[in-house]
């Protein structure tokens, strides 16, 4: 009898342990996947450098893998293109986003706030291919008409679309940061005779500074990694861009265009992984900055 | 003094304007697609194959392909995501490993979707030899949605009051019994909402399926998980950039876009309703 009970209890304990290990394994899966992605990019990407010099890869401006006999693998122009489109997007999205965030956090009524937050959710949920489509059918013709160009598929178009895509992130994260500013700060400012506008500009927004920086970093991260939008709207000419009216080809677009057709195991194949690794490291770096700012911010508040 | 007030008025107007611009952007996108897309939609469009070099006919195989690949994504990422969330919320103790796992999840969420596509090629298409197929694409999209599912499920689990767990443990229930009967049911609405939102994102993703299984055109429906498939987002891309008669097929592209957006919106709506209804029922 006693033995039976002990046996049953042991069985129960073993079962609980097994369940624990199951959950543990699925729990650490995220680490394994992240490590797996990194190693996959690194191992495949490094193969490139058996045929291509490191400096030629990162500082070469000509990307022409299919040129017979004298193919070149310089990725500088696509890196510049990516940063250019992202910069343009931020020039549009940062003032607009912070402005809208300040409106939602400080001025809007509860009802308006709820409506605007729902709208933000919808905007965030629109697939990137749809935004790219809008770039082709609306933004492109608009740019072409306004600036008298033959085609509106250029860096400016990409910037506008990426701004639209990063707005929801920038607005919602900035809004949280602005709303989290302690009431006492504002009250102290009012007590000193500042009006609402002065308080907002000189007290509230500076106090929400780190949260706003995080929102911008997340927006940048989203813009850099976006593929379909830029693939569809920027024209994809692989050359060093000189102005926002030039057609550009970003890092993501290059992978999207060429990966489907490249023969397995060639230098070109591995080079695309090296391009992917570069993209991975850039977006990891952007995330890391956001993380550091967040943790400093949390630390300062406690 | 007057100047100061004027500055305030102008300033606040600018803030109002920026909120208005955001609303305007969404309205333009939605109305343009709704109006022009609606003209293209008919029963033939929804239930027929593309015809005459995709200049006529419908998008039936793309709808079916998208549903098929999403089912695989769901089967893969939701159970896995929920169980990872259970580990993080119920079992993990504060420490270096837990911090590492949380950091990994946050970073996974920030990785560009095209990088997931490359990973899918190496792991699923070549490594596991699934070829370019519904399975490879579904699993790739599953990996992409996993961090989202984990994060939202973890949040839903953490909202369940600690006293629910303690009450159950005090009555002699084991940890797992407690989780199963006293934690999961209350976290359920939140988990469901998060999962649906995660899937609505996966449905619109194009970059991860580009090289893992999606096809330009197929005259038949995929009959097994190892077949290639057509998908709505890729079909939009093809019709608006790769087609030989882009202007001619523009109405079809609008129609396809409307169908995709409608699916995404309906899923979002479902998530909102579930959160509202079930959330009230469980009163958390």
Boltz contact constraints between the chains, C-beta under 6 A:
constraints:
  - contact:
      token1: [A, 16]
      token2: [B, 174]
      max_distance: 6.0
  - contact:
      token1: [A, 16]
      token2: [B, 176]
      max_distance: 6.0
  - contact:
      token1: [A, 19]
      token2: [B, 176]
      max_distance: 6.0
  - contact:
      token1: [A, 23]
      token2: [B, 83]
      max_distance: 6.0
  - contact:
      token1: [A, 23]
      token2: [B, 86]
      max_distance: 6.0
  - contact:
      token1: [A, 23]
      token2: [B, 87]
      max_distance: 6.0
  - contact:
      token1: [A, 23]
      token2: [B, 91]
      max_distance: 6.0
  - contact:
      token1: [A, 24]
      token2: [B, 87]
      max_distance: 6.0
  - contact:
      token1: [A, 26]
      token2: [B, 80]
      max_distance: 6.0
  - contact:
      token1: [A, 26]
      token2: [B, 83]
      max_distance: 6.0
  - contact:
      token1: [A, 26]
      token2: [B, 84]
      max_distance: 6.0
  - contact:
      token1: [A, 27]
      token2: [B, 84]
      max_distance: 6.0
  - contact:
      token1: [A, 27]
      token2: [B, 87]
      max_distance: 6.0
  - contact:
      token1: [A, 27]
      token2: [B, 88]
      max_distance: 6.0
  - contact:
      token1: [A, 28]
      token2: [B, 101]
      max_distance: 6.0
  - contact:
      token1: [A, 30]
      token2: [B, 101]
      max_distance: 6.0
  - contact:
      token1: [A, 30]
      token2: [B, 104]
      max_distance: 6.0
  - contact:
      token1: [A, 30]
      token2: [B, 105]
      max_distance: 6.0
  - contact:
      token1: [A, 30]
      token2: [B, 108]
      max_distance: 6.0
  - contact:
      token1: [A, 31]
      token2: [B, 101]
      max_distance: 6.0
  - contact:
      token1: [A, 31]
      token2: [B, 104]
      max_distance: 6.0
  - contact:
      token1: [A, 34]
      token2: [B, 104]
      max_distance: 6.0
  - contact:
      token1: [A, 34]
      token2: [B, 107]
      max_distance: 6.0
  - contact:
      token1: [A, 34]
      token2: [B, 108]
      max_distance: 6.0
  - contact:
      token1: [A, 37]
      token2: [B, 119]
      max_distance: 6.0
  - contact:
      token1: [A, 40]
      token2: [B, 119]
      max_distance: 6.0
  - contact:
      token1: [A, 40]
      token2: [B, 122]
      max_distance: 6.0
  - contact:
      token1: [A, 96]
      token2: [B, 18]
      max_distance: 6.0
  - contact:
      token1: [A, 99]
      token2: [B, 15]
      max_distance: 6.0
  - contact:
      token1: [A, 99]
      token2: [B, 18]
      max_distance: 6.0
  - contact:
      token1: [A, 100]
      token2: [B, 18]
      max_distance: 6.0
  - contact:
      token1: [A, 100]
      token2: [B, 19]
      max_distance: 6.0
  - contact:
      token1: [A, 100]
      token2: [B, 22]
      max_distance: 6.0
  - contact:
      token1: [A, 102]
      token2: [B, 15]
      max_distance: 6.0
  - contact:
      token1: [A, 103]
      token2: [B, 15]
      max_distance: 6.0
  - contact:
      token1: [A, 103]
      token2: [B, 16]
      max_distance: 6.0
  - contact:
      token1: [A, 103]
      token2: [B, 19]
      max_distance: 6.0
  - contact:
      token1: [A, 119]
      token2: [B, 23]
      max_distance: 6.0
  - contact:
      token1: [A, 119]
      token2: [B, 26]
      max_distance: 6.0
  - contact:
      token1: [A, 123]
      token2: [B, 26]
      max_distance: 6.0
  - contact:
      token1: [A, 125]
      token2: [B, 264]
      max_distance: 6.0
  - contact:
      token1: [A, 125]
      token2: [B, 268]
      max_distance: 6.0
  - contact:
      token1: [A, 127]
      token2: [B, 204]
      max_distance: 6.0
  - contact:
      token1: [A, 127]
      token2: [B, 233]
      max_distance: 6.0
  - contact:
      token1: [A, 129]
      token2: [B, 206]
      max_distance: 6.0
  - contact:
      token1: [A, 129]
      token2: [B, 233]
      max_distance: 6.0
  - contact:
      token1: [A, 129]
      token2: [B, 236]
      max_distance: 6.0
  - contact:
      token1: [A, 129]
      token2: [B, 237]
      max_distance: 6.0
  - contact:
      token1: [A, 130]
      token2: [B, 257]
      max_distance: 6.0
  - contact:
      token1: [A, 133]
      token2: [B, 236]
      max_distance: 6.0
  - contact:
      token1: [A, 133]
      token2: [B, 240]
      max_distance: 6.0
  - contact:
      token1: [A, 133]
      token2: [B, 257]
      max_distance: 6.0
  - contact:
      token1: [A, 134]
      token2: [B, 29]
      max_distance: 6.0
  - contact:
      token1: [A, 136]
      token2: [B, 240]
      max_distance: 6.0
  - contact:
      token1: [A, 164]
      token2: [B, 25]
      max_distance: 6.0
  - contact:
      token1: [A, 195]
      token2: [B, 8]
      max_distance: 6.0
  - contact:
      token1: [A, 197]
      token2: [B, 8]
      max_distance: 6.0
  - contact:
      token1: [A, 197]
      token2: [B, 11]
      max_distance: 6.0
  - contact:
      token1: [A, 221]
      token2: [B, 110]
      max_distance: 6.0
  - contact:
      token1: [A, 225]
      token2: [B, 112]
      max_distance: 6.0
  - contact:
      token1: [A, 227]
      token2: [B, 114]
      max_distance: 6.0
  - contact:
      token1: [A, 227]
      token2: [B, 207]
      max_distance: 6.0
  - contact:
      token1: [A, 228]
      token2: [B, 206]
      max_distance: 6.0
  - contact:
      token1: [A, 228]
      token2: [B, 207]
      max_distance: 6.0
  - contact:
      token1: [A, 232]
      token2: [B, 241]
      max_distance: 6.0
  - contact:
      token1: [A, 252]
      token2: [B, 114]
      max_distance: 6.0
  - contact:
      token1: [A, 255]
      token2: [B, 114]
      max_distance: 6.0
  - contact:
      token1: [A, 256]
      token2: [B, 114]
      max_distance: 6.0
  - contact:
      token1: [A, 256]
      token2: [B, 210]
      max_distance: 6.0
  - contact:
      token1: [A, 259]
      token2: [B, 211]
      max_distance: 6.0
  - contact:
      token1: [A, 260]
      token2: [B, 211]
      max_distance: 6.0
  - contact:
      token1: [A, 276]
      token2: [B, 115]
      max_distance: 6.0
  - contact:
      token1: [A, 276]
      token2: [B, 118]
      max_distance: 6.0
  - contact:
      token1: [A, 279]
      token2: [B, 112]
      max_distance: 6.0
  - contact:
      token1: [A, 280]
      token2: [B, 115]
      max_distance: 6.0
  - contact:
      token1: [A, 283]
      token2: [B, 110]
      max_distance: 6.0
  - contact:
      token1: [A, 283]
      token2: [B, 112]
      max_distance: 6.0
  - contact:
      token1: [A, 287]
      token2: [B, 107]
      max_distance: 6.0
  - contact:
      token1: [A, 287]
      token2: [B, 110]
      max_distance: 6.0
